[in-house]
Amino acid sequence: MHIALLSYFFSPECYYGIIRYIEDLASGLSSKGHHIDVIAGSRKASTATVSRDGYTIHYVPNNKASSKYLCSLEYLKTSIRMRNKLEHIHRYHPFEIVEFHNTAFPALWTLTRKLKSPRPKFIMRVSTPSAIIAPDGIVPFRAGTVFETYQAHRADACIGNSHENLKICTNTYRLPMHMPKRVILHSLPRGISSRHIPGPFGRKDILFVGRIEERKGFDVLAKAWPIVVAAIPSATLTVIGEDQAWRGGRSFLAYSLEGMPSNAKSKIRYLGFVSDDQRDHHYQQCNLFVAPSRYESFGLVLLEAMRYGKPVVSCYVGGVPEVVSHLKTGLLVPPDNPSELARAMIKLLNNEQLSLQMGISAVQDVISRFKLDRCVQETEAFYQYVTAIS
């Protein structure tokens, strides 16, 4: 099959979870003989075509807006550029499948001005919807929900990365009951072996990986941290991820740490954005991974920690309970609850045997449930099912 995968950004410029998934899917599908074209936005001003790992990436300009209120306009402009590139390729080598993700409406203009016959099947793979990212009604996110809904109703089928997130998106976008839908859990990339690597003996280092923002719950972790340090003075916290702007343009990291006692703040090491190799090194070196998100459609960072045999502390939100098995591979607590979050971290740091057992179970779970081959096979089967529908 000739398959297009649309993304507003792509590696190496950006490495959000959805981008990692598209990169892995493109590689996996191309290894099975499919012709894959990734059409993605780039912060560079010019277009470019790059071959990588058996598939082709077509970059179009996607200039980051200086104001959040201009984001929607820039997304629309990028959607037009992506549609033009898609149409050009389709004219000479028609696509059978065009897959896009729901956020930032990458397929909007393509769905508004449909491609010429033979028309491909359009499949929307849903991650966290705008309505969840900013439920307080910020203008760009209100617009995002409208455009996402428009895209959703013009798609031929929908894939969810977890049962809970598919249910939320089905309700948010009011998807038709007759629309073909499938849950396909994300996976780890091919070639990355899952192995148990216990944290260094005698250390009590907790790792956080993710954007420093409200949805990822970093402020909740900051409130829980002094409780952890009071109970375990030797505990340390390593933080990896890009700091995001908060209300008034201030740093969300600074907002979260404001007023924290100096003895607790001194035990935090903030590294910002790091390379893949550096990130993996810190996964291996930590004793415990924490992800106190207020919402995750899936939570790829959970798998990244589990593959190294790290017990996870996270929350009962979105697709997280479908990834982390409470009391088996980690501990789940209610979201927005610093005291319960601290209690879970303290419990695992103080019980090395329990942490070891959970880490071993985590590796086994990754091997049995989250291999890339399984994700690729299920995606390929769903593509074939959708194309068979007249």
C-alpha atoms as a printed R data frame, in Angstrom:
    type eleno elety resid chain resno       x      y      z
1   ATOM     1    CA   MET     A     1   0.000  0.000  0.000
2   ATOM     2    CA   HIS     A     2   1.005  3.608 -0.555
3   ATOM     3    CA   ILE     A     3   0.536  5.333  2.799
4   ATOM     4    CA   ALA     A     4   0.870  8.967  3.867
5   ATOM     5    CA   LEU     A     5   1.467  9.886  7.499
6   ATOM     6    CA   LEU     A     6   0.828 13.542  8.336
7   ATOM     7    CA   SER     A     7   2.441 15.345 11.267
8   ATOM     8    CA   TYR     A     8   2.754 18.998 12.222
9   ATOM     9    CA   PHE     A     9   6.360 18.443 13.320
10  ATOM    10    CA   PHE     A    10   8.790 15.567 13.045
11  ATOM    11    CA   SER     A    11  12.193 14.410 14.213
12  ATOM    12    CA   PRO     A    12  14.867 15.567 14.655
13  ATOM    13    CA   GLU     A    13  13.308 18.974 15.344
14  ATOM    14    CA   CYS     A    14  10.763 17.657 17.811
15  ATOM    15    CA   TYR     A    15  10.311 14.451 19.809
16  ATOM    16    CA   TYR     A    16   6.860 14.508 21.388
17  ATOM    17    CA   GLY     A    17   5.222 11.134 21.996
18  ATOM    18    CA   ILE     A    18   3.052 11.288 18.875
19  ATOM    19    CA   ILE     A    19   6.115 12.054 16.749
20  ATOM    20    CA   ARG     A    20   8.033  9.103 18.188
21  ATOM    21    CA   TYR     A    21   5.047  6.917 17.376
22  ATOM    22    CA   ILE     A    22   4.845  8.158 13.731
23  ATOM    23    CA   GLU     A    23   8.584  7.616 13.288
24  ATOM    24    CA   ASP     A    24   8.332  4.043 14.589
25  ATOM    25    CA   LEU     A    25   5.204  3.292 12.552
26  ATOM    26    CA   ALA     A    26   6.782  4.605  9.342
27  ATOM    27    CA   SER     A    27   9.830  2.414  9.894
28  ATOM    28    CA   GLY     A    28   7.739 -0.635 10.784
29  ATOM    29    CA   LEU     A    29   5.343 -0.340  7.847
30  ATOM    30    CA   SER     A    30   8.138  0.280  5.332
31  ATOM    31    CA   SER     A    31   9.921 -2.864  6.571
32  ATOM    32    CA   LYS     A    32   6.804 -4.829  5.575
33  ATOM    33    CA   GLY     A    33   7.013 -3.573  1.988
34  ATOM    34    CA   HIS     A    34   4.662 -0.579  2.128
35  ATOM    35    CA   HIS     A    35   5.576  2.711  0.430
36  ATOM    36    CA   ILE     A    36   5.546  5.355  3.174
37  ATOM    37    CA   ASP     A    37   5.612  9.138  2.718
38  ATOM    38    CA   VAL     A    38   5.709 11.258  5.873
39  ATOM    39    CA   ILE     A    39   4.555 14.836  5.265
40  ATOM    40    CA   ALA     A    40   5.580 17.017  8.181
41  ATOM    41    CA   GLY     A    41   6.028 20.607  9.222
42  ATOM    42    CA   SER     A    42   9.443 22.108  9.827
43  ATOM    43    CA   ARG     A    43  10.538 25.275 11.585
44  ATOM    44    CA   LYS     A    44  12.874 25.915  8.665
45  ATOM    45    CA   ALA     A    45  11.687 28.322  5.996
46  ATOM    46    CA   SER     A    46  12.217 25.999  3.029
47  ATOM    47    CA   THR     A    47  10.877 22.641  1.903
48  ATOM    48    CA   ALA     A    48  13.066 19.532  1.978
49  ATOM    49    CA   THR     A    49  12.830 15.821  1.148
50  ATOM    50    CA   VAL     A    50  14.812 13.302  3.196
51  ATOM    51    CA   SER     A    51  15.074  9.506  2.962
52  ATOM    52    CA   ARG     A    52  15.352  7.646  6.259
53  ATOM    53    CA   ASP     A    53  15.084  4.010  7.323
54  ATOM    54    CA   GLY     A    54  13.148  2.923  4.216
55  ATOM    55    CA   TYR     A    55  10.646  5.802  4.023
56  ATOM    56    CA   THR     A    56  10.602  9.397  2.758
57  ATOM    57    CA   ILE     A    57   9.989 12.586  4.742
58  ATOM    58    CA   HIS     A    58   8.676 15.685  2.967
59  ATOM    59    CA   TYR     A    59   9.144 18.772  5.140
60  ATOM    60    CA   VAL     A    60   7.090 21.940  4.595
61  ATOM    61    CA   PRO     A    61   7.523 25.228  6.490
62  ATOM    62    CA   ASN     A    62   5.683 25.435  9.816
63  ATOM    63    CA   ASN     A    63   6.782 28.663 11.440
64  ATOM    64    CA   LYS     A    64   6.046 28.741 15.155
65  ATOM    65    CA   ALA     A    65   3.721 31.652 15.912
66  ATOM    66    CA   SER     A    66   5.038 34.279 18.293
67  ATOM    67    CA   SER     A    67   1.646 34.581 19.978
68  ATOM    68    CA   LYS     A    68  -0.597 31.756 21.131
69  ATOM    69    CA   TYR     A    69  -3.512 33.572 19.497
70  ATOM    70    CA   LEU     A    70  -1.810 33.227 16.105
71  ATOM    71    CA   CYS     A    71  -1.206 29.487 16.466
72  ATOM    72    CA   SER     A    72  -4.470 28.495 14.821
73  ATOM    73    CA   LEU     A    73  -3.737 30.715 11.809
74  ATOM    74    CA   GLU     A    74  -0.258 29.249 11.413
75  ATOM    75    CA   TYR     A    75  -1.643 25.723 11.704
76  ATOM    76    CA   LEU     A    76  -4.093 26.516  8.904
77  ATOM    77    CA   LYS     A    77  -1.308 27.830  6.675
78  ATOM    78    CA   THR     A    78   0.773 24.725  7.348
79  ATOM    79    CA   SER     A    79  -2.239 22.523  6.612
80  ATOM    80    CA   ILE     A    80  -2.511 24.137  3.183
81  ATOM    81    CA   ARG     A    81   1.186 23.503  2.505
82  ATOM    82    CA   MET     A    82   0.824 19.878  3.597
83  ATOM    83    CA   ARG     A    83  -2.220 19.438  1.378
84  ATOM    84    CA   ASN     A    84  -0.355 20.827 -1.630
85  ATOM    85    CA   LYS     A    85   2.510 18.395 -1.084
86  ATOM    86    CA   LEU     A    86   0.103 15.500 -0.581
87  ATOM    87    CA   GLU     A    87  -1.797 16.394 -3.760
88  ATOM    88    CA   HIS     A    88   1.410 16.610 -5.793
89  ATOM    89    CA   ILE     A    89   2.543 13.127 -4.739
90  ATOM    90    CA   HIS     A    90  -0.984 11.681 -5.103
91  ATOM    91    CA   ARG     A    91  -1.212 12.913 -8.690
92  ATOM    92    CA   TYR     A    92   1.686 10.684 -9.787
93  ATOM    93    CA   HIS     A    93   1.418  7.858 -7.260
94  ATOM    94    CA   PRO     A    94  -2.038  7.697 -5.634
95  ATOM    95    CA   PHE     A    95  -2.265  7.040 -1.908
96  ATOM    96    CA   GLU     A    96  -4.503  4.319 -0.523
97  ATOM    97    CA   ILE     A    97  -4.271  5.471  3.102
98  ATOM    98    CA   VAL     A    98  -3.731  8.909  4.632
99  ATOM    99    CA   GLU     A    99  -3.303  8.801  8.393
100 ATOM   100    CA   PHE     A   100  -3.279 11.943 10.523
101 ATOM   101    CA   HIS     A   101  -3.516 12.713 14.212
102 ATOM   102    CA   ASN     A   102  -6.275 14.771 15.734
103 ATOM   103    CA   THR     A   103  -4.364 17.626 17.363
104 ATOM   104    CA   ALA     A   104  -3.313 20.719 15.377
105 ATOM   105    CA   PHE     A   105  -5.591 19.587 12.508
106 ATOM   106    CA   PRO     A   106  -2.913 18.560  9.970
107 ATOM   107    CA   ALA     A   107  -5.441 17.108  7.487
108 ATOM   108    CA   LEU     A   108  -7.899 20.001  7.695
109 ATOM   109    CA   TRP     A   109  -7.304 21.538  4.272
110 ATOM   110    CA   THR     A   110  -6.985 18.148  2.594
111 ATOM   111    CA   LEU     A   111 -10.371 17.102  3.957
112 ATOM   112    CA   THR     A   112 -11.910 20.442  2.976
113 ATOM   113    CA   ARG     A   113 -10.640 20.193 -0.591
114 ATOM   114    CA   LYS     A   114 -10.567 16.461 -1.213
115 ATOM   115    CA   LEU     A   115  -7.923 14.792 -3.347
116 ATOM   116    CA   LYS     A   116  -8.829 13.756 -6.863
117 ATOM   117    CA   SER     A   117  -9.925 10.211 -7.621
118 ATOM   118    CA   PRO     A   118  -8.913  7.619 -6.647
119 ATOM   119    CA   ARG     A   119  -9.651  9.011 -3.201
120 ATOM   120    CA   PRO     A   120  -7.626  7.417 -0.382
121 ATOM   121    CA   LYS     A   121  -9.106  6.372  2.946
122 ATOM   122    CA   PHE     A   122  -8.487  8.914  5.698
123 ATOM   123    CA   ILE     A   123  -7.758  7.520  9.150
124 ATOM   124    CA   MET     A   124  -7.507  9.719 12.230
125 ATOM   125    CA   ARG     A   125  -5.370  8.385 15.090
126 ATOM   126    CA   VAL     A   126  -6.378 10.207 18.257
127 ATOM   127    CA   SER     A   127  -4.200 11.405 21.099
128 ATOM   128    CA   THR     A   128  -5.137 13.983 23.741
129 ATOM   129    CA   PRO     A   129  -7.838 16.325 22.339
130 ATOM   130    CA   SER     A   130  -7.600 20.104 22.704
131 ATOM   131    CA   ALA     A   131 -10.596 20.090 25.037
132 ATOM   132    CA   ILE     A   132  -8.498 18.135 27.556
133 ATOM   133    CA   ILE     A   133  -5.304 20.126 27.039
134 ATOM   134    CA   ALA     A   134  -6.981 23.440 27.898
135 ATOM   135    CA   PRO     A   135 -10.450 22.935 29.377
136 ATOM   136    CA   ASP     A   136 -10.628 26.554 30.601
137 ATOM   137    CA   GLY     A   137 -11.571 27.823 27.143
138 ATOM   138    CA   ILE     A   138  -8.426 29.555 25.896
139 ATOM   139    CA   VAL     A   139  -9.220 30.845 22.409
140 ATOM   140    CA   PRO     A   140  -6.746 28.739 20.316
141 ATOM   141    CA   PHE     A   141  -7.846 25.559 22.039
142 ATOM   142    CA   ARG     A   142 -11.546 26.330 21.563
143 ATOM   143    CA   ALA     A   143 -10.764 26.775 17.870
144 ATOM   144    CA   GLY     A   144  -8.725 23.588 17.971
145 ATOM   145    CA   THR     A   145 -11.701 21.581 19.213
146 ATOM   146    CA   VAL     A   146 -13.881 22.938 16.391
147 ATOM   147    CA   PHE     A   147 -11.328 22.089 13.712
148 ATOM   148    CA   GLU     A   148 -10.531 18.692 15.249
149 ATOM   149    CA   THR     A   149 -14.242 17.845 15.212
150 ATOM   150    CA   TYR     A   150 -14.471 18.912 11.567
151 ATOM   151    CA   GLN     A   151 -11.578 16.603 10.693
152 ATOM   152    CA   ALA     A   152 -13.020 13.747 12.714
153 ATOM   153    CA   HIS     A   153 -16.373 13.813 10.925
154 ATOM   154    CA   ARG     A   154 -14.714 13.695  7.526
155 ATOM   155    CA   ALA     A   155 -12.400 10.818  8.340
156 ATOM   156    CA   ASP     A   156 -13.265  7.299  7.224
157 ATOM   157    CA   ALA     A   157 -12.059  5.582 10.384
158 ATOM   158    CA   CYS     A   158 -10.481  6.235 13.760
159 ATOM   159    CA   ILE     A   159  -7.694  4.595 15.789
160 ATOM   160    CA   GLY     A   160  -7.311  5.178 19.519
161 ATOM   161    CA   ASN     A   161  -4.074  4.641 21.440
162 ATOM   162    CA   SER     A   162  -6.051  3.480 24.492
163 ATOM   163    CA   HIS     A   163  -9.642  2.448 25.170
164 ATOM   164    CA   GLU     A   164 -10.241  5.367 27.525
165 ATOM   165    CA   ASN     A   165  -8.864  7.978 25.142
166 ATOM   166    CA   LEU     A   166 -10.874  6.592 22.214
167 ATOM   167    CA   LYS     A   167 -14.010  6.823 24.352
168 ATOM   168    CA   ILE     A   168 -13.209 10.419 25.317
169 ATOM   169    CA   CYS     A   169 -12.510 11.436 21.708
170 ATOM   170    CA   THR     A   170 -15.648  9.635 20.481
171 ATOM   171    CA   ASN     A   171 -17.712 11.702 22.925
172 ATOM   172    CA   THR     A   172 -15.792 14.957 22.395
173 ATOM   173    CA   TYR     A   173 -16.038 14.829 18.604
174 ATOM   174    CA   ARG     A   174 -19.426 13.041 18.583
175 ATOM   175    CA   LEU     A   175 -18.108 10.412 16.201
176 ATOM   176    CA   PRO     A   176 -20.743  8.442 14.271
177 ATOM   177    CA   MET     A   177 -21.559  5.033 15.702
178 ATOM   178    CA   HIS     A   178 -21.034  3.381 12.299
179 ATOM   179    CA   MET     A   179 -17.497  4.768 11.865
180 ATOM   180    CA   PRO     A   180 -14.917  1.937 12.014
181 ATOM   181    CA   LYS     A   181 -12.871  2.321 15.202
182 ATOM   182    CA   ARG     A   182  -9.998  0.354 16.641
183 ATOM   183    CA   VAL     A   183  -7.752  0.570 19.717
184 ATOM   184    CA   ILE     A   184  -4.087 -0.059 18.915
185 ATOM   185    CA   LEU     A   185  -1.768  0.438 21.859
186 ATOM   186    CA   HIS     A   186   1.499  2.242 21.210
187 ATOM   187    CA   SER     A   187   4.760  0.360 21.409
188 ATOM   188    CA   LEU     A   188   8.494  0.671 21.830
189 ATOM   189    CA   PRO     A   189  10.735  0.984 18.771
190 ATOM   190    CA   ARG     A   190  12.203 -2.061 17.092
191 ATOM   191    CA   GLY     A   191  15.795 -2.769 18.114
192 ATOM   192    CA   ILE     A   192  15.463 -1.474 21.686
193 ATOM   193    CA   SER     A   193  15.724 -4.482 23.953
194 ATOM   194    CA   SER     A   194  13.779 -4.517 27.191
195 ATOM   195    CA   ARG     A   195  15.927 -5.500 30.133
196 ATOM   196    CA   HIS     A   196  15.845 -5.094 33.864
197 ATOM   197    CA   ILE     A   197  18.453 -2.630 35.115
198 ATOM   198    CA   PRO     A   198  18.042 -2.045 38.864
199 ATOM   199    CA   GLY     A   199  18.783  1.432 40.139
200 ATOM   200    CA   PRO     A   200  22.188  2.010 41.750
201 ATOM   201    CA   PHE     A   201  22.343  0.479 45.228
202 ATOM   202    CA   GLY     A   202  22.213  2.982 48.041
203 ATOM   203    CA   ARG     A   203  20.725  5.791 45.910
204 ATOM   204    CA   LYS     A   204  17.174  7.043 45.918
205 ATOM   205    CA   ASP     A   205  16.883  8.987 42.689
206 ATOM   206    CA   ILE     A   206  13.487  9.729 41.165
207 ATOM   207    CA   LEU     A   207  13.206 10.665 37.485
208 ATOM   208    CA   PHE     A   208  10.627 12.878 35.764
209 ATOM   209    CA   VAL     A   209  10.603 13.127 31.941
210 ATOM   210    CA   GLY     A   210   8.138 15.360 30.118
211 ATOM   211    CA   ARG     A   211   7.220 18.910 29.257
212 ATOM   212    CA   ILE     A   212   7.216 21.144 32.321
213 ATOM   213    CA   GLU     A   213   3.570 22.130 32.120
214 ATOM   214    CA   GLU     A   214   0.231 21.887 33.881
215 ATOM   215    CA   ARG     A   215  -1.083 18.804 32.060
216 ATOM   216    CA   LYS     A   216   2.011 16.806 32.972
217 ATOM   217    CA   GLY     A   217   1.405 17.652 36.638
218 ATOM   218    CA   PHE     A   218   4.866 18.981 37.416
219 ATOM   219    CA   ASP     A   219   3.376 21.461 39.886
220 ATOM   220    CA   VAL     A   220   1.771 18.529 41.736
221 ATOM   221    CA   LEU     A   221   5.156 16.818 41.911
222 ATOM   222    CA   ALA     A   222   6.680 20.050 43.236
223 ATOM   223    CA   LYS     A   223   4.115 20.134 46.054
224 ATOM   224    CA   ALA     A   224   4.774 16.491 46.889
225 ATOM   225    CA   TRP     A   225   8.549 16.786 46.820
226 ATOM   226    CA   PRO     A   226   9.095 18.469 50.242
227 ATOM   227    CA   ILE     A   227   7.061 15.635 51.802
228 ATOM   228    CA   VAL     A   228   9.358 13.066 50.193
229 ATOM   229    CA   VAL     A   229  12.535 14.877 51.292
230 ATOM   230    CA   ALA     A   230  11.228 15.201 54.857
231 ATOM   231    CA   ALA     A   231  10.710 11.421 54.981
232 ATOM   232    CA   ILE     A   232  13.826 10.447 52.984
233 ATOM   233    CA   PRO     A   233  16.521 13.196 53.210
234 ATOM   234    CA   SER     A   234  18.792 11.343 50.751
235 ATOM   235    CA   ALA     A   235  16.161 11.358 47.967
236 ATOM   236    CA   THR     A   236  16.980 13.265 44.770
237 ATOM   237    CA   LEU     A   237  14.830 14.292 41.805
238 ATOM   238    CA   THR     A   238  16.140 14.517 38.237
239 ATOM   239    CA   VAL     A   239  13.929 16.512 35.852
240 ATOM   240    CA   ILE     A   240  14.211 16.229 32.056
241 ATOM   241    CA   GLY     A   241  12.022 18.202 29.658
242 ATOM   242    CA   GLU     A   242  11.404 21.569 28.091
243 ATOM   243    CA   ASP     A   243  10.133 24.280 30.413
244 ATOM   244    CA   GLN     A   244   6.877 25.774 29.094
245 ATOM   245    CA   ALA     A   245   5.553 29.304 29.404
246 ATOM   246    CA   TRP     A   246   2.905 29.860 32.063
247 ATOM   247    CA   ARG     A   247   0.350 32.629 32.528
248 ATOM   248    CA   GLY     A   248   1.878 36.028 31.993
249 ATOM   249    CA   GLY     A   249   4.776 34.486 30.098
250 ATOM   250    CA   ARG     A   250   6.545 33.251 33.219
251 ATOM   251    CA   SER     A   251   8.282 29.887 33.468
252 ATOM   252    CA   PHE     A   252   6.122 26.965 34.634
253 ATOM   253    CA   LEU     A   253   9.185 25.514 36.359
254 ATOM   254    CA   ALA     A   254   9.711 28.727 38.323
255 ATOM   255    CA   TYR     A   255   5.998 28.883 39.150
256 ATOM   256    CA   SER     A   256   6.019 25.299 40.425
257 ATOM   257    CA   LEU     A   257   9.123 25.719 42.584
258 ATOM   258    CA   GLU     A   258   8.032 29.034 44.043
259 ATOM   259    CA   GLY     A   259   7.996 28.899 47.841
260 ATOM   260    CA   MET     A   260   9.567 25.440 48.053
261 ATOM   261    CA   PRO     A   261  11.854 25.031 51.103
262 ATOM   262    CA   SER     A   262  15.509 25.373 50.151
263 ATOM   263    CA   ASN     A   263  16.476 21.924 51.468
264 ATOM   264    CA   ALA     A   264  13.935 20.306 49.115
265 ATOM   265    CA   LYS     A   265  14.782 22.557 46.155
266 ATOM   266    CA   SER     A   266  18.489 21.730 46.507
267 ATOM   267    CA   LYS     A   267  17.686 18.061 45.856
268 ATOM   268    CA   ILE     A   268  16.249 18.819 42.394
269 ATOM   269    CA   ARG     A   269  18.453 18.654 39.295
270 ATOM   270    CA   TYR     A   270  16.842 20.219 36.227
271 ATOM   271    CA   LEU     A   271  18.518 19.188 32.946
272 ATOM   272    CA   GLY     A   272  16.090 20.632 30.397
273 ATOM   273    CA   PHE     A   273  16.069 19.059 26.929
274 ATOM   274    CA   VAL     A   274  18.612 16.240 26.495
275 ATOM   275    CA   SER     A   275  19.583 13.842 23.717
276 ATOM   276    CA   ASP     A   276  18.038 10.383 23.381
277 ATOM   277    CA   ASP     A   277  21.214  8.749 24.684
278 ATOM   278    CA   GLN     A   278  21.331 11.036 27.716
279 ATOM   279    CA   ARG     A   279  17.654 10.441 28.442
280 ATOM   280    CA   ASP     A   280  18.110  6.669 28.252
281 ATOM   281    CA   HIS     A   281  21.117  6.924 30.564
282 ATOM   282    CA   HIS     A   282  18.985  8.634 33.200
283 ATOM   283    CA   TYR     A   283  16.228  6.039 32.787
284 ATOM   284    CA   GLN     A   284  18.831  3.393 33.571
285 ATOM   285    CA   GLN     A   285  20.325  5.265 36.526
286 ATOM   286    CA   CYS     A   286  17.129  6.150 38.370
287 ATOM   287    CA   ASN     A   287  15.485  4.058 41.076
288 ATOM   288    CA   LEU     A   288  11.936  5.182 40.385
289 ATOM   289    CA   PHE     A   289  10.036  6.965 37.602
290 ATOM   290    CA   VAL     A   290   7.221  9.410 38.321
291 ATOM   291    CA   ALA     A   291   4.605 10.800 35.904
292 ATOM   292    CA   PRO     A   292   1.923 12.735 37.849
293 ATOM   293    CA   SER     A   293  -0.013 13.793 34.734
294 ATOM   294    CA   ARG     A   294  -3.494 15.225 34.942
295 ATOM   295    CA   TYR     A   295  -4.168 13.472 31.634
296 ATOM   296    CA   GLU     A   296  -2.328 11.100 29.288
297 ATOM   297    CA   SER     A   297  -3.947  9.524 26.258
298 ATOM   298    CA   PHE     A   298  -1.355  6.746 26.584
299 ATOM   299    CA   GLY     A   299   1.928  7.808 28.193
300 ATOM   300    CA   LEU     A   300   4.910  6.695 26.110
301 ATOM   301    CA   VAL     A   301   7.354  7.806 28.817
302 ATOM   302    CA   LEU     A   302   5.872  5.101 31.040
303 ATOM   303    CA   LEU     A   303   7.003  2.433 28.566
304 ATOM   304    CA   GLU     A   304  10.395  4.074 28.219
305 ATOM   305    CA   ALA     A   305  10.932  3.695 31.978
306 ATOM   306    CA   MET     A   306   9.359  0.240 32.234
307 ATOM   307    CA   ARG     A   307  11.607 -1.211 29.538
308 ATOM   308    CA   TYR     A   308  14.550 -0.655 31.893
309 ATOM   309    CA   GLY     A   309  12.738 -2.308 34.774
310 ATOM   310    CA   LYS     A   310  11.800  0.830 36.654
311 ATOM   311    CA   PRO     A   311   8.717  0.877 38.882
312 ATOM   312    CA   VAL     A   312   6.364  3.714 37.961
313 ATOM   313    CA   VAL     A   313   4.293  6.098 40.048
314 ATOM   314    CA   SER     A   314   1.548  7.734 37.995
315 ATOM   315    CA   CYS     A   315  -2.158  8.630 38.135
316 ATOM   316    CA   TYR     A   316  -5.547  7.123 37.372
317 ATOM   317    CA   VAL     A   317  -6.075  9.238 34.242
318 ATOM   318    CA   GLY     A   318  -6.741  8.533 30.562
319 ATOM   319    CA   GLY     A   319  -4.895  5.526 29.189
320 ATOM   320    CA   VAL     A   320  -2.364  5.244 32.046
321 ATOM   321    CA   PRO     A   321  -4.142  2.310 33.790
322 ATOM   322    CA   GLU     A   322  -3.960  0.430 30.463
323 ATOM   323    CA   VAL     A   323  -0.158  0.795 30.522
324 ATOM   324    CA   VAL     A   324   0.730  0.597 34.233
325 ATOM   325    CA   SER     A   325  -0.785 -2.250 36.246
326 ATOM   326    CA   HIS     A   326  -1.413 -0.965 39.782
327 ATOM   327    CA   LEU     A   327   0.491 -2.975 42.426
328 ATOM   328    CA   LYS     A   328   2.176 -5.032 39.689
329 ATOM   329    CA   THR     A   329   4.325 -2.682 37.585
330 ATOM   330    CA   GLY     A   330   3.831  0.479 39.618
331 ATOM   331    CA   LEU     A   331   1.535  2.478 41.859
332 ATOM   332    CA   LEU     A   332  -1.331  4.646 40.630
333 ATOM   333    CA   VAL     A   333  -2.788  7.497 42.678
334 ATOM   334    CA   PRO     A   334  -5.568 10.029 42.116
335 ATOM   335    CA   PRO     A   335  -4.510 13.046 40.013
336 ATOM   336    CA   ASP     A   336  -3.907 16.422 41.668
337 ATOM   337    CA   ASN     A   337  -3.138 14.799 45.014
338 ATOM   338    CA   PRO     A   338   0.385 15.704 46.260
339 ATOM   339    CA   SER     A   339   0.085 13.796 49.549
340 ATOM   340    CA   GLU     A   340  -0.926 10.522 47.852
341 ATOM   341    CA   LEU     A   341   1.776 11.034 45.217
342 ATOM   342    CA   ALA     A   342   4.398 11.547 47.935
343 ATOM   343    CA   ARG     A   343   3.166  8.508 49.854
344 ATOM   344    CA   ALA     A   344   3.549  6.271 46.800
345 ATOM   345    CA   MET     A   345   7.070  7.519 46.054
346 ATOM   346    CA   ILE     A   346   8.130  7.068 49.681
347 ATOM   347    CA   LYS     A   347   6.700  3.548 49.757
348 ATOM   348    CA   LEU     A   348   8.720  2.402 46.759
349 ATOM   349    CA   LEU     A   349  11.925  4.177 47.778
350 ATOM   350    CA   ASN     A   350  11.752  2.541 51.208
351 ATOM   351    CA   ASN     A   351  10.943 -0.947 49.898
352 ATOM   352    CA   GLU     A   352  13.688 -2.103 47.545
353 ATOM   353    CA   GLN     A   353  12.270 -5.619 47.278
354 ATOM   354    CA   LEU     A   354   8.880 -4.336 46.156
355 ATOM   355    CA   SER     A   355  10.544 -1.970 43.667
356 ATOM   356    CA   LEU     A   356  12.635 -4.842 42.313
357 ATOM   357    CA   GLN     A   357   9.589 -7.075 41.843
358 ATOM   358    CA   MET     A   358   7.659 -4.304 40.087
359 ATOM   359    CA   GLY     A   359  10.625 -3.543 37.832
360 ATOM   360    CA   ILE     A   360  10.925 -7.164 36.731
361 ATOM   361    CA   SER     A   361   7.169 -7.290 36.047
362 ATOM   362    CA   ALA     A   362   7.428 -4.038 34.079
363 ATOM   363    CA   VAL     A   363  10.013 -5.510 31.699
364 ATOM   364    CA   GLN     A   364   7.933 -8.646 31.213
365 ATOM   365    CA   ASP     A   365   4.869 -6.521 30.476
366 ATOM   366    CA   VAL     A   366   6.702 -4.462 27.866
367 ATOM   367    CA   ILE     A   367   7.971 -7.596 26.125
368 ATOM   368    CA   SER     A   368   4.574 -9.300 26.084
369 ATOM   369    CA   ARG     A   369   2.282 -6.338 25.309
370 ATOM   370    CA   PHE     A   370   4.131 -3.425 23.726
371 ATOM   371    CA   LYS     A   371   6.342 -4.659 20.889
372 ATOM   372    CA   LEU     A   372   6.463 -2.589 17.698
373 ATOM   373    CA   ASP     A   373   5.751 -5.635 15.530
374 ATOM   374    CA   ARG     A   374   2.381 -6.058 17.247
375 ATOM   375    CA   CYS     A   375   1.485 -2.384 16.714
376 ATOM   376    CA   VAL     A   376   2.508 -2.520 13.030
377 ATOM   377    CA   GLN     A   377   0.602 -5.754 12.376
378 ATOM   378    CA   GLU     A   378  -2.578 -4.435 13.976
379 ATOM   379    CA   THR     A   379  -2.296 -1.143 12.065
380 ATOM   380    CA   GLU     A   380  -1.717 -2.963  8.766
381 ATOM   381    CA   ALA     A   381  -4.737 -5.214  9.380
382 ATOM   382    CA   PHE     A   382  -6.957 -2.209 10.150
383 ATOM   383    CA   TYR     A   383  -5.764 -0.387  7.022
384 ATOM   384    CA   GLN     A   384  -6.700 -3.434  4.941
385 ATOM   385    CA   TYR     A   385 -10.105 -3.636  6.621
386 ATOM   386    CA   VAL     A   386 -10.856  0.034  5.974
387 ATOM   387    CA   THR     A   387  -9.739 -0.059  2.334
388 ATOM   388    CA   ALA     A   388 -11.999 -3.087  1.754
389 ATOM   389    CA   ILE     A   389 -15.060 -1.059  2.810
390 ATOM   390    CA   SER     A   390 -16.709  0.556 -0.212
